[in-house]
C-alpha cells in the first residue's frame, strides 16, 4: 500500500516522545502509587463557573455550526485582551479561533511554510514542535539554548542560523521546558532580524499568565514596529485549567488571518459555540486562577531546588514561569531516557527525559510542578536516594 510522505516525516515524532508518561499512567491504572511528574496538567479542576457557562450555553441552543474565524463574543473578548496587553487597538480581524494551541500552530506553520522551508527554533523545544514543522514540509533548524543565558534564545545564534531557505523564527515564551521568558530586548533583536531578512516570527505564548515570583512576561506583539510579521498563539488550557476543552487562538496581521482562513475552514469549520462562549468568559476575566496556580508552582520549584540542588552531582534550574523545573543529571548520566526509566522502576517517580525535547537537552530531566507539596517533597526524597545510589 502507498502512503503520503508526511507519514514518513512524522514517524517517531508523536506519542513515542511520551513513553515515560504512558508507562507511568499504565502503572497508575494498575493500582500502583506512582508520583507522576511527566505532564503539565493544571493542578486543579476547571473552574465551576466556566463549566456552568458551557452548560448554560448548550441549554440555550449554542450547539449549532459556527464559522471559520470564531464566534463574535470570543473575537470581541480576544480583541479586548490583546488591546490591553499591547496598549494599542487589536481588532477582531486579527484573530482565528481554533481547538487549542497545537492546532493553531499547525495552521500557522502550514499557512507559512512550503516544502523545504526552514524554521529556526530553540533547542530544547516542546516535544511536538518538530512534528508540527515537519508536517508542513518545512525543516526544523534547532539553535541550542545555553543555560549560561538562562535558556533565552540569543539573536546572535539566530542570525548565524539564517539561510536563504529560512521562512520562520519560532519562539516559545515563556518557554517549555525551561520556563525562560524572553526580555523585550531579546524580542526586539530577534524581530529586527526577521524584518532584515523578511521572515515571520511565530510565538507560542500559552504560559504567558503563569509567571513566577514577580517575573514579567512580554508578548512578541509588544513592539508595533514588527506587528506585520508577528503571529502569536495561546489557549485557555493552562491559564484556566481547561485543557480538555481544546480552545485556543491565533493573533496575527489581518492579512495573514484572511489568507489563512480558508485553510482553517478546511481543517475545522468553526469551533463549538458553547465552548466559544465559555472561552470568552475566561478571556475577559481576571487571571486570578493562573496567578494562584503560578504561585503554587513557584513554591514547588523552590522545594525541588532546596532538596536536590548540589546533591549527588544534581543541579536544579528554577523556571521564571510555567509548570516545570529542570534537573541537570549530566554528572551522573548522559542518557536521560534510561535514567528516567530506571528511576520509575526503582522509586516509582515518573519524570520526562530531556531527550524528548531535543538533542541539546540530553542529560536533563523535566519535572512537572503540578503534584501537591507533599508529593513533591516525597518525590525529592526518592530522587535523592536514587541519585546517591547511581553507579559512578
HELIX and SHEET records of a PDB file:
HELIX    1   1 UNK A    5  UNK A    9  1                                   5    
HELIX    2   2 UNK A   15  UNK A   18  5                                   4    
HELIX    3   3 UNK A   19  UNK A   29  1                                  11    
HELIX    4   4 UNK A   48  UNK A   59  1                                  12    
HELIX    5   5 UNK A   72  UNK A   86  1                                  15    
HELIX    6   6 UNK A   92  UNK A   94  5                                   3    
HELIX    7   7 UNK A  101  UNK A  112  1                                  12    
HELIX    8   8 UNK A  129  UNK A  135  1                                   7    
HELIX    9   9 UNK A  147  UNK A  149  5                                   3    
HELIX   10  10 UNK A  155  UNK A  161  1                                   7    
HELIX   11  11 UNK A  184  UNK A  197  1                                  14    
HELIX   12  12 UNK A  224  UNK A  226  5                                   3    
HELIX   13  13 UNK A  243  UNK A  245  5                                   3    
HELIX   14  14 UNK A  254  UNK A  267  1                                  14    
HELIX   15  15 UNK A  273  UNK A  284  1                                  12    
HELIX   16  16 UNK A  288  UNK A  308  1                                  21    
HELIX   17  17 UNK A  336  UNK A  347  1                                  12    
HELIX   18  18 UNK A  354  UNK A  357  5                                   4    
HELIX   19  19 UNK A  359  UNK A  361  5                                   3    
HELIX   20  20 UNK A  373  UNK A  388  1                                  16    
SHEET    1   A 5 UNK A  35  UNK A  37  0                                        
SHEET    2   A 5 UNK A 349  UNK A 353  1                                        
SHEET    3   A 5 UNK A 364  UNK A 368 -1                                        
SHEET    4   A 5 UNK A 324  UNK A 328 -1                                        
SHEET    5   A 5 UNK A 315  UNK A 317 -1                                        
SHEET    1   B 7 UNK A  95  UNK A  98  0                                        
SHEET    2   B 7 UNK A 248  UNK A 251 -1                                        
SHEET    3   B 7 UNK A 230  UNK A 235 -1                                        
SHEET    4   B 7 UNK A 200  UNK A 204  1                                        
SHEET    5   B 7 UNK A 166  UNK A 172  1                                        
SHEET    6   B 7 UNK A 118  UNK A 123  1                                        
SHEET    7   B 7 UNK A 139  UNK A 144  1                                        
END                                                                             
